[in-house]
Amino acid sequence: MDKKAFEIIIERVIIHKEKLLDDIYKIERKNKENKWIKLKILEKESRIIGVASDVTQEILEKQKIEYDRDYDLLTDILNRRAFFNIVGEK
């Protein structure tokens, strides 16, 4: 792939950087099924080398664990600890 085409693709991807996660980017798809990739880019002189890894499964598992940690199973509202954390941040 030539450099210009690669740069265009990368520019479209990097605008969706995930907060608090290094080198993780969200790709929103038309079928509403999001994908996350880990992107490593190395630039040397006139060449750019990029490696993209699909980390969607890991991100989805992490989101489920965080949801289970922060929300009450019965009422589906924030539990006390999560509520106080959010209020504390505000």
C-alpha positions in Angstrom: 0.0 0.0 0.0 1.4 3.4 -0.8 2.1 5.9 2.0 -0.8 8.4 1.1 -3.4 5.6 1.2 -2.1 4.3 4.5 -2.1 7.8 6.0 -5.8 8.4 4.9 -6.9 5.1 6.6 -4.9 5.9 9.8 -6.4 9.4 10.0 -9.9 8.0 9.8 -9.1 5.5 12.6 -7.2 7.7 15.1 -10.0 10.2 15.6 -11.8 7.6 17.7 -9.2 7.1 20.4 -10.5 5.3 23.5 -10.1 7.3 26.7 -7.7 5.9 29.3 -6.4 3.2 26.9 -3.1 3.5 25.1 -3.1 2.9 21.3 -6.7 1.6 21.3 -9.1 2.9 18.7 -12.8 2.3 18.1 -14.1 1.6 14.7 -17.8 2.2 14.3 -19.4 0.0 11.7 -22.7 0.5 9.8 -24.2 -2.7 11.4 -23.7 -1.1 14.8 -21.2 -3.8 15.8 -18.2 -1.8 17.0 -14.6 -3.1 16.7 -11.6 -2.0 18.6 -8.0 -2.2 17.3 -4.6 -1.7 18.9 -2.5 0.3 16.6 1.3 0.5 16.6 3.0 2.8 14.1 6.7 3.2 13.5 7.9 5.9 11.2 11.4 5.8 9.7 12.5 8.3 7.1 10.2 7.7 4.1 8.5 4.6 5.4 5.7 3.9 7.9 5.2 0.5 9.4 1.9 -0.1 11.1 0.5 -3.1 12.9 -3.2 -3.3 13.8 -4.4 -6.0 16.2 -8.1 -6.7 16.8 -8.7 -6.4 20.5 -12.5 -6.3 20.3 -13.0 -9.4 22.5 -10.8 -8.1 25.3 -12.5 -4.7 25.3 -16.0 -6.3 25.4 -14.9 -8.5 28.3 -13.5 -5.6 30.2 -16.7 -3.6 29.6 -18.8 -6.4 31.0 -16.6 -6.8 34.1 -16.8 -3.1 34.7 -20.6 -3.1 34.2 -21.0 -6.0 36.6 -18.8 -4.2 39.1 -20.6 -0.9 38.9 -24.3 -1.8 38.5 -26.7 -3.6 40.8 -27.9 -6.9 39.3 -31.5 -6.6 40.4 -32.2 -2.9 39.8 -29.7 -2.2 37.0 -28.7 1.1 38.6 -25.4 2.3 39.9 -24.3 0.7 43.1 -23.1 2.9 46.0 -19.4 2.6 45.3 -19.8 3.5 41.6 -22.2 6.4 42.4 -19.8 7.9 45.0 -16.9 7.6 42.5 -18.8 9.4 39.8 -20.0 12.1 42.2 -16.4 12.5 43.5 -15.1 13.0 40.0 -17.7 15.7 39.3 
